[in-house]
Amino acid sequence: MFNLKRKAFKNFDFVLLVTVLLLCIYGIIMIRSATLSFNNNRYVKVQSLSTVLGFIGILILVLMDYQIIGKLYIPIYVVCILLLIAVVIFGTGESQWGANSWLYIGGFGFQPAEICKVGIIIFLAKLIENNKDKINEPLTLLNILVLCGIPILLILMQPDLGTAVVFVFFIVVMLFTAGLNWRYFGYAFIAGIVSLPILWFQLEDYQKKRIFSFLNPESDLSGSGYQAMQAKIAIGSGKIFGRGLFEGVQTQYNYIPEKQTDFIFAVIGEELGLIGGLILIILYFILLYRLIKLAKNSKDVFGSMVLIGFAAMFLFHIWENIGMSIGLMPITGIPLPFMSYGGTFQLINLLCIGIALSISVHKEGLNF
């Protein structure tokens, strides 16, 4: 179907691909450790299957010209909005975590917001390309903000504040990189400060408790501060080299809640110590560096903006997840890319890498 020119492979980012592969293997091993006490291999099987499907998706996307995806930016946006509306109406979730962010079709469940992250990045990247010379015109900017604000409002209706903040972060980074005037960011900052009291009263009770717990975790160690405290105990007990793989006390005796998802970094810190954490951070640094380098070398605005969006999305996930595990950020339920358990999350992240590699390869073009 596709005839990829040989010289295109000179631009193929093997370092990025190998880095992601190592992260996926690392993640599956840690999920195995985190779920060992459950006596259930389902978590490892689902993560492994999602990883295999993701790498198949990478192969397909590398053979495709990424510009095809760009041409579909309007249908992609419409599908994202419809999915998010469906979540608001039909979404389900675990009541103790506050958000109903899952859709089930038959026996298959997925989180549309994860899909929509990529969809909105693609949509915004194309909008920026189409309006690259008018990005600082008020009407153009207003149009972009309204279109990007709709999915954020729908996510807040779930309510899922953490995911909404991810959207805000990569949208701001993409607009900044596109050359949006500083004064608009100043206006947004002032508006944000002024609206803080209003936003506070719009928060759900569980969200307020998380903020109070972040500011003073010792105030409720058996309640809202329990997760953060157990994570810090686990990481602290790991010291430099860790207690050993599958040997973590906090991990194997189930003191850490959601250890296979939100607090997978605490498992790494306890069992593999500072060394294990540093290895992970180095892999993430390589991942982000390669994405930014590809964005810098991209020959078109769309490809560059997509890569910047992916890098910003990954960066926020990494910073927030590791930060909440060590007490530097409030708990939001943001998973760790390629490490946290989650079929939808893993698959979508790998498809992002597939698009990134397609952008790297198709500098030289395709023959159809």
C-alpha positions as CSV (number, residue, x, y, z in Angstrom):
1,M,0.0,0.0,0.0
2,F,2.8,2.4,0.8
3,N,6.3,2.5,-0.7
4,L,8.6,4.3,1.8
5,K,11.7,5.7,0.3
6,R,14.9,4.2,1.6
7,K,16.5,7.5,2.4
8,A,13.5,8.4,4.6
9,F,14.8,5.9,7.2
10,K,17.9,8.1,7.6
11,N,15.5,10.4,9.6
12,F,13.8,7.6,11.5
13,D,14.3,8.2,15.2
14,F,15.5,4.8,16.5
15,V,16.6,6.4,19.8
16,L,13.0,7.5,20.5
17,L,11.6,4.1,19.6
18,V,14.1,2.2,21.8
19,T,13.5,4.6,24.7
20,V,9.8,4.0,24.5
21,L,10.3,0.3,24.3
22,L,12.5,0.3,27.4
23,L,9.9,2.4,29.2
24,C,7.2,-0.1,28.3
25,I,9.2,-3.1,29.5
26,Y,10.1,-1.2,32.7
27,G,6.4,-0.4,33.2
28,I,5.2,-3.9,32.7
29,I,7.8,-5.2,35.2
30,M,6.7,-2.7,37.8
31,I,3.0,-3.4,37.2
32,R,3.8,-7.0,37.8
33,S,5.4,-6.2,41.1
34,A,2.6,-3.8,42.1
35,T,-0.1,-6.4,41.5
36,L,1.8,-9.4,42.7
37,S,-0.2,-9.5,46.0
38,F,-3.5,-9.5,44.0
39,N,-2.8,-13.0,42.7
40,N,-4.2,-11.8,39.4
41,N,-2.2,-11.6,36.1
42,R,-5.0,-9.6,34.4
43,Y,-3.1,-6.3,34.9
44,V,0.1,-7.5,33.2
45,K,-1.9,-9.2,30.4
46,V,-3.9,-6.1,29.6
47,Q,-0.8,-3.9,29.7
48,S,1.2,-6.3,27.6
49,L,-1.7,-6.6,25.0
50,S,-2.1,-2.8,24.9
51,T,1.7,-2.5,24.4
52,V,1.7,-5.0,21.5
53,L,-1.3,-3.3,19.9
54,G,0.4,0.1,20.4
55,F,3.6,-1.0,18.6
56,I,1.5,-2.4,15.7
57,G,-0.1,1.0,15.6
58,I,3.3,2.6,15.5
59,L,4.2,0.5,12.5
60,I,1.0,1.5,10.6
61,L,1.5,5.2,11.5
62,V,5.1,5.2,10.4
63,L,4.0,3.9,7.0
64,M,1.3,6.6,6.7
65,D,1.9,10.2,5.9
66,Y,1.0,12.2,9.0
67,Q,-0.5,14.9,6.8
68,I,-3.4,12.6,6.2
69,I,-4.2,12.9,9.9
70,G,-4.0,16.7,9.6
71,K,-6.5,16.8,6.8
72,L,-9.0,15.0,9.1
73,Y,-8.7,17.6,11.9
74,I,-12.3,18.6,11.8
75,P,-13.8,15.1,11.9
76,I,-11.3,14.3,14.7
77,Y,-12.5,17.3,16.7
78,V,-16.2,16.4,16.2
79,V,-15.6,12.8,17.3
80,C,-13.8,14.1,20.4
81,I,-16.7,16.3,21.3
82,L,-19.3,13.6,20.8
83,L,-17.2,11.2,22.9
84,L,-17.0,13.7,25.8
85,I,-20.7,14.5,25.6
86,A,-21.4,10.7,25.8
87,V,-19.2,10.6,28.9
88,V,-21.2,13.4,30.5
89,I,-24.5,11.5,29.8
90,F,-23.5,7.9,30.1
91,G,-20.1,7.9,31.8
92,T,-19.4,5.7,34.8
93,G,-16.6,5.6,37.4
94,E,-15.6,4.7,40.9
95,S,-17.6,7.0,43.2
96,Q,-14.8,7.3,45.7
97,W,-12.6,9.1,43.2
98,G,-15.4,11.5,42.2
99,A,-15.2,11.4,38.4
100,N,-17.3,9.5,35.9
101,S,-14.8,9.3,33.1
102,W,-15.4,5.8,31.6
103,L,-17.5,4.6,28.7
104,Y,-18.4,1.0,28.3
105,I,-19.4,-0.6,25.0
106,G,-20.4,-4.2,25.7
107,G,-17.7,-5.4,28.1
108,F,-15.1,-3.0,26.8
109,G,-14.3,0.1,28.9
110,F,-12.2,3.0,27.9
111,Q,-11.6,6.7,28.9
112,P,-12.5,9.0,26.0
113,A,-10.5,11.9,27.6
114,E,-7.3,10.0,26.8
115,I,-8.3,9.7,23.2
116,C,-9.4,13.4,23.1
117,K,-6.0,14.6,24.4
118,V,-4.4,13.5,21.1
119,G,-7.4,14.6,19.0
120,I,-7.3,18.1,20.4
121,I,-3.6,18.4,20.0
122,I,-4.0,17.4,16.3
123,F,-6.9,19.8,15.9
124,L,-5.1,22.8,17.6
125,A,-1.9,22.1,15.6
126,K,-3.9,22.4,12.3
127,L,-5.7,25.5,13.5
128,I,-2.3,27.1,14.3
129,E,-0.9,26.1,10.9
130,N,-4.0,27.5,9.2
131,N,-3.8,30.8,11.1
132,K,0.0,31.1,11.6
133,D,0.0,34.7,10.4
134,K,-3.1,35.7,12.3
135,I,-2.4,34.0,15.7
136,N,-2.3,37.4,17.5
137,E,-5.5,38.8,16.0
138,P,-8.1,38.9,18.8
139,L,-10.9,37.2,16.7
140,T,-8.6,34.4,15.6
141,L,-7.4,33.8,19.1
142,L,-11.0,33.9,20.5
143,N,-12.1,31.3,17.9
144,I,-9.2,29.0,18.9
145,L,-9.9,29.4,22.7
146,V,-13.6,28.8,22.3
147,L,-13.1,25.6,20.2
148,C,-10.4,24.3,22.6
149,G,-12.5,25.4,25.7
150,I,-15.5,23.2,24.8
151,P,-13.7,19.9,25.5
152,I,-12.2,21.3,28.7
153,L,-15.7,22.3,29.9
154,L,-17.0,18.9,29.1
155,I,-14.2,17.2,31.0
156,L,-14.9,19.5,34.0
157,M,-18.5,18.3,33.9
158,Q,-17.4,14.7,34.6
159,P,-15.8,16.2,36.9
160,D,-12.1,15.5,36.1
161,L,-10.1,18.5,37.1
162,G,-6.7,16.8,36.7
163,T,-7.3,15.9,33.1
164,A,-8.7,19.4,32.4
165,V,-5.5,20.9,33.7
166,V,-3.5,18.6,31.3
167,F,-5.5,20.1,28.4
168,V,-4.9,23.7,29.6
169,F,-1.2,23.0,29.9
170,F,-0.5,21.6,26.4
171,I,-2.8,24.3,24.8
172,V,-0.9,27.1,26.6
173,V,2.5,25.6,25.6
174,M,1.4,25.1,21.9
175,L,0.1,28.7,21.7
176,F,3.2,30.1,23.3
177,T,5.4,28.1,20.9
178,A,3.3,29.3,18.0
179,G,4.3,32.9,18.9
180,L,1.2,34.2,20.8
181,N,2.0,37.6,22.3
182,W,3.0,37.8,25.9
183,R,0.2,40.2,26.8
184,Y,-2.4,37.5,26.2
185,F,-0.7,35.3,28.8
186,G,-0.6,38.3,31.2
187,Y,-4.4,38.8,30.7
188,A,-5.0,35.1,31.3
189,F,-2.9,35.1,34.5
190,I,-4.8,38.2,35.9
191,A,-8.2,36.6,35.0
192,G,-7.1,33.4,36.6
193,I,-6.1,35.1,39.9
194,V,-9.4,37.2,39.9
195,S,-11.5,34.1,39.3
196,L,-9.8,31.9,42.0
197,P,-12.6,32.5,44.6
198,I,-15.2,31.5,42.1
199,L,-13.3,28.4,41.0
200,W,-12.8,27.4,44.6
201,F,-16.6,27.2,45.2
202,Q,-17.0,25.2,42.1
203,L,-14.7,22.4,43.3
204,E,-16.2,19.2,44.5
205,D,-15.6,18.3,48.2
206,Y,-13.1,15.5,47.3
207,Q,-11.1,18.0,45.3
208,K,-11.0,20.5,48.2
209,K,-9.9,17.7,50.5
210,R,-7.0,16.8,48.2
211,I,-5.8,20.5,48.2
212,F,-6.0,20.6,52.0
213,S,-4.2,17.3,52.2
214,F,-1.4,18.6,49.9
215,L,-1.0,21.7,52.1
216,N,-1.0,19.7,55.4
217,P,-0.8,16.0,54.8
218,E,-0.5,15.2,58.5
219,S,-3.9,16.7,59.3
220,D,-5.8,13.6,58.2
221,L,-3.4,10.6,57.9
222,S,-6.3,8.1,57.9
223,G,-8.3,9.9,55.3
224,S,-7.4,12.4,52.6
225,G,-3.7,12.4,53.5
226,Y,-3.3,8.6,53.6
227,Q,-2.3,8.1,50.0
228,A,0.4,10.8,50.0
229,M,1.9,9.7,53.3
230,Q,2.1,6.0,52.3
231,A,3.7,6.9,49.0
232,K,6.4,9.1,50.8
233,I,7.0,6.3,53.3
234,A,7.5,3.8,50.5
235,I,9.9,6.1,48.5
236,G,11.8,7.0,51.7
237,S,12.3,3.4,52.7
238,G,13.8,2.5,49.4
239,K,16.8,4.7,50.0
240,I,19.5,4.4,47.2
241,F,19.2,0.9,45.9
242,G,15.7,-0.1,47.1
243,R,14.4,-3.1,49.0
244,G,14.5,-5.2,45.9
245,L,12.1,-6.1,43.1
246,F,8.9,-7.7,44.5
247,E,10.2,-7.1,48.0
248,G,8.6,-3.8,48.9
249,V,6.8,-3.8,52.3
250,Q,4.4,-0.9,51.5
251,T,3.9,-2.3,48.0
252,Q,3.4,-6.0,48.7
253,Y,1.3,-5.5,51.9
254,N,-1.0,-3.1,50.0
255,Y,-0.4,0.0,52.1
256,I,-0.2,2.1,48.9
257,P,-3.6,2.7,47.3
258,E,-3.8,2.5,43.5
259,K,-0.2,1.4,43.4
260,Q,-0.4,0.0,39.9
261,T,-1.8,3.3,38.4
262,D,-1.5,6.6,40.2
263,F,1.3,5.6,42.6
264,I,3.5,3.4,40.4
265,F,6.4,5.7,41.1
266,A,6.2,4.9,44.8
267,V,6.6,1.2,43.9
268,I,9.7,2.1,41.9
269,G,11.1,4.2,44.7
270,E,10.6,1.5,47.4
271,E,11.8,-1.5,45.4
272,L,14.5,0.0,43.2
273,G,15.4,3.1,45.2
274,L,16.9,6.3,44.0
275,I,18.7,4.4,41.2
276,G,15.5,3.1,39.8
277,G,13.9,6.5,40.0
278,L,16.9,8.1,38.3
279,I,16.9,5.6,35.5
280,L,13.2,6.3,34.8
281,I,13.8,10.1,34.8
282,I,16.7,9.7,32.4
283,L,14.5,7.7,30.0
284,Y,11.9,10.4,30.3
285,F,14.5,13.1,29.6
286,I,15.6,11.3,26.4
287,L,11.9,10.9,25.4
288,L,11.2,14.6,25.8
289,Y,14.5,15.7,24.2
290,R,13.9,13.6,21.1
291,L,10.3,15.0,20.7
292,I,11.5,18.6,21.0
293,K,14.4,17.9,18.6
294,L,12.0,16.5,16.1
295,A,9.7,19.5,16.5
296,K,12.6,21.9,15.9
297,N,13.6,20.0,12.8
298,S,10.1,19.6,11.4
299,K,9.6,21.3,8.0
300,D,6.0,22.3,8.6
301,V,4.0,24.0,11.3
302,F,1.5,21.2,11.8
303,G,4.1,18.6,12.4
304,S,6.1,20.8,14.8
305,M,3.0,21.8,16.8
306,V,1.8,18.2,17.1
307,L,5.2,17.2,18.5
308,I,5.2,20.2,20.9
309,G,1.8,19.2,22.1
310,F,2.8,15.6,22.7
311,A,6.0,16.7,24.6
312,A,3.9,19.1,26.7
313,M,1.3,16.4,27.5
314,F,4.0,13.9,28.5
315,L,5.9,16.5,30.5
316,F,2.8,17.5,32.6
317,H,2.0,13.8,33.3
318,I,5.5,13.1,34.4
319,W,5.9,16.2,36.6
320,E,2.4,15.8,38.2
321,N,2.6,12.1,38.8
322,I,6.1,12.0,40.3
323,G,5.4,15.3,42.1
324,M,2.3,13.9,43.8
325,S,4.2,10.8,44.8
326,I,6.9,12.8,46.6
327,G,4.6,15.4,48.0
328,L,5.5,18.3,45.7
329,M,2.1,18.3,43.9
330,P,-1.5,17.7,45.0
331,I,-3.0,14.3,44.2
332,T,-5.0,14.5,40.9
333,G,-5.0,10.9,39.6
334,I,-2.7,11.7,36.6
335,P,-1.0,8.5,35.5
336,L,2.7,8.1,34.6
337,P,3.2,7.6,30.8
338,F,4.2,4.0,29.8
339,M,4.5,3.0,33.4
340,S,1.0,3.2,35.0
341,Y,-1.5,0.5,34.3
342,G,-4.2,1.4,31.8
343,G,-5.0,-0.1,28.5
344,T,-6.4,3.0,26.9
345,F,-3.7,5.2,28.3
346,Q,-0.9,2.9,27.1
347,L,-2.3,2.5,23.6
348,I,-2.9,6.2,23.1
349,N,0.6,7.1,24.3
350,L,2.1,4.7,21.9
351,L,0.0,6.0,19.0
352,C,1.4,9.5,19.9
353,I,4.9,8.0,19.4
354,G,3.8,6.5,16.1
355,I,2.7,9.9,14.9
356,A,5.9,11.4,16.1
357,L,8.0,8.8,14.2
358,S,5.8,9.4,11.1
359,I,6.7,13.1,11.3
360,S,10.4,12.2,11.5
361,V,10.3,9.8,8.6
362,H,8.2,11.7,6.1
363,K,10.6,14.6,5.8
364,E,11.7,12.8,2.7
365,G,8.2,11.9,1.6
366,L,6.2,8.9,0.5
367,N,5.4,7.3,-2.8
368,F,1.9,6.0,-3.1
